[in-house]
Amino acid sequence: MDQEQILTRISAMVDEERGLRDALQSGRIDSATEHERLTELEHALDQCWDLLRQRRAKAEFGENPDDARVRPASQVEDYES
């Protein structure tokens, strides 16, 4: 996944987060459903931000950004951009 694809995926997940919160407020989903999916999204977002950070660091230091790999959610949990 290149940088643009990662950013597009991040944007889509942020939009989905907003949609889930709206769906909860309007009663289309229950809080358990919202919480479960938000947890999944948060883990995926942490991984995307980490992958993006890895790619940028590799490029900055003259390495191949395509060598960056998705790390397990437990390893990148709570990453802040």
C-alpha positions in Angstrom: 0.0 0.0 0.0 1.5 3.4 -1.0 1.1 6.6 1.0 -2.0 7.8 -1.0 -3.7 4.5 -0.5 -3.0 4.6 3.2 -4.3 8.1 3.5 -7.4 7.2 1.5 -8.0 4.2 3.8 -7.6 6.4 6.9 -10.1 8.9 5.6 -12.6 6.2 4.9 -12.3 4.8 8.4 -12.7 8.2 9.9 -15.8 8.7 7.9 -17.1 5.3 9.0 -16.4 6.3 12.7 -18.6 9.4 12.2 -21.2 7.3 10.5 -21.3 4.9 13.4 -21.7 7.6 15.9 -24.5 9.1 13.9 -26.2 5.7 13.5 -26.0 5.3 17.3 -27.5 8.7 18.0 -30.4 8.1 15.5 -31.1 4.6 16.9 -30.1 2.6 13.8 -27.6 0.6 15.8 -27.1 -0.2 19.5 -24.2 0.8 21.6 -22.7 -2.7 21.6 -22.6 -2.8 17.8 -21.1 0.7 17.7 -18.5 -0.2 20.4 -17.4 -3.4 18.7 -16.9 -1.8 15.3 -15.2 1.3 16.7 -12.7 -0.9 18.5 -12.0 -2.7 15.2 -11.6 0.7 13.4 -9.3 2.1 16.1 -7.0 -0.9 15.8 -7.0 -0.6 12.0 -6.3 3.1 12.2 -3.4 2.6 14.6 -1.9 0.1 12.1 -2.4 2.5 9.2 -0.8 5.4 11.0 2.1 3.2 12.0 2.5 2.0 8.4 2.5 5.6 7.1 5.0 6.6 9.7 7.3 3.7 8.8 7.0 4.5 5.1 7.9 8.2 5.7 10.8 7.3 7.9 12.2 4.9 5.4 11.9 7.5 2.6 13.6 10.1 4.8 16.6 7.9 5.4 17.0 6.7 1.8 15.4 3.3 2.3 12.6 1.8 0.2 9.2 2.7 1.7 7.7 -0.4 0.1 9.7 -2.4 2.7 7.4 -1.1 5.5 5.1 -3.7 6.8 1.8 -3.7 8.8 2.6 -4.6 12.4 0.2 -6.3 14.7 -2.4 -4.1 16.3 -1.1 -5.0 19.8 2.3 -3.6 18.8 1.0 -0.3 17.5 -2.0 0.2 19.7 -2.7 3.8 20.7 -0.3 5.2 18.2 -0.8 9.0 17.9 0.0 10.8 14.7 
